[in-house]
Amino acid sequence: MFSPTHLTPKQLEERRLRAGKMLRQGKTQAEVARALGVSTAAVNQWAKRVETGGLKALKRTPHTGRPPKLSKAQLQSIPELLAEGAETHGFENDVWTTERVATFISEKFDVDYHPGHVWKLLQSLGMKWKQPKRHAHNRDDEAINRWIRDEWPALKNEQRSSEQ
């Protein structure tokens, strides 16, 4: 029987529950293992859990992980605060960097984040990092467009004629 290698947590839970029901119907652990494409050792563990806690013992439990450093309200306020601009919050220009956001969070909420983690935090809030476009201060867009329109085609034509 084909068994996918990557199942979602919900699919894994459904498979365990199906195994538990099959065991309760009197199927052997080997039969359940073959039917579900899993090892007999896995079915053995599930059978022990069913014996001690019933089918509910096969349900998935959420992974709690480390508690967040910022409250939900603090976290939700970050996009609005950042939209006010970096200069508003005491920086010399209006460019936000992960280092600046980490400093801002530390000063505003007294919570320290590593700048390398800040981008994950911002992504979780639906924000995206953008590379600032850098242009020379004395850039002349009209002259650039004129060169692209007039001079570039002439250079290309010269190159073609010299290749022939």
N, C-alpha and C positions, 0 to 999 in steps of 0.2 A: 504494500500500500504506500502511496506517495504521501510524504509528510513534509510540509514546507519548513524551511530552516528558520525563518524569522516570523514569529507570530506576535501579535499585539498582546498586551496584558489581558485584554478582554477575551481574546481567542484562547489563550492559555487557561484562563479560568473556566471557560466553557468546556475545554477538553478535560480538565480535572473533574468537573461536575458530571460530565458524561461517563467518565471512568467510575466515579463513585456510584452512579445509578446502575451501571453494568455490574459492578461488584455486588450491589444489593440484590440484583436479579439472579445472583448465583453464578455468574461467570467467574472463571478462574482468573488469577492475576496474569497468567500467560496469555489467555484468550483476550483479555482487555488490552494487554500490551501490543499484541499482534493487530488487533482491530484499530487501535489508535496510532500505531506506528511509534511507540515509545518503548523504553527499556522496562524490563520487569522490575528493576530496582525502583524506578519512578513510581510504578503502580503499587509496589510494596509500601512505599512511603505514604502514598495517598490512602491506601487501605488502612494503615495505622491511624491516620488522621481522621478517617471516617469512623473508625471504631471508638476513638476517644471523644470526638466532637461532632459527629454526624456530618451531613453534607455541607453544612455551613462552615466547617473547618477547611473546606477546599476553596472557599471564596478568597479572592485576593484582598490583601491588606495594603492600604496606601503607604508609600514610603514617605515618611515625614521629612527627613532631611534636617538640615540646620535651619532654625527659625530665621526669618528675614530680619535684617538689621533695621530696616525702615518699616514704619507702619504703612498700611495700605493708603491712608490719607496722605502721608508724606510722599510716598512713591507716586501717587496720582498727581501731586502738585508739581512735580519736577518738570514736565513738558511746558506747563504754563510759565513757570519761573524762568526756564531757559529761553523761552520765546521773548522775554523782556530784553534779552541781549546780554552779552558778556560785560559790556561797558557799564551797564546799569548795576552790575554786581561787583564793580571795582576793578575790572581788568582793563588793560591799556587799549585793547581794540575789541571789536565785536565778534571775534572768531572763537568758537568753543572747541576745545580739544578735550580728549579724555582726561588729561592731567588737570585741566581747568575745571571740568565737571566734578572730578574727584575732590578737588580743593573746595569747590562751591558746596558740595554735599557735606563735607567735613565742617565747614564754617557755619552753614545754615542749620544742619541737623545734628551736629556733633557725632557723626558716624563716619568711620574711615573705610573707604573702598580703595583697592589697588586700581590704578588707572587702566590696567589691562582687563579688569572685570567690568569697568564702567560701560564699555560698549555693549556687553551682554545685558546689563541693566537697561540701557537705552533701547536696545532691540526689543526687550520684553514689553516696553511701553509703546512700541510701534514706531519708534524714531529710527531714522537712517543716518548713517555717517556719510558726509559728502566731502570730497576733495575740493578745496577752494581753487577756483580758476585764478591763475596768476597771469597778469598782463603787465607789460612795461608801462610806467607812468606816462611816458611820452609817446605811446602807441598812437598811430594815425590810421584808423580803420579805413578811411576813405582812400588813402594811398595804397593800403594793402589790397583793397578790392580793385582799384585801378590796375595794379600790377598783375593780379590774377586774371583780370578781364583782358588786358591789352598785351602785356609783356610776356607772360607765361606761354600763351599760344604761339607767339612768334618764336620763342626759344625752342619750343617743341618742334615747330616746322623746320627751324635751322638744323636741329639734331637729325631729323628724318632725312633731310636733303644731304647732309654730310655722310650718312650711313649708306646711301645708295651709290 
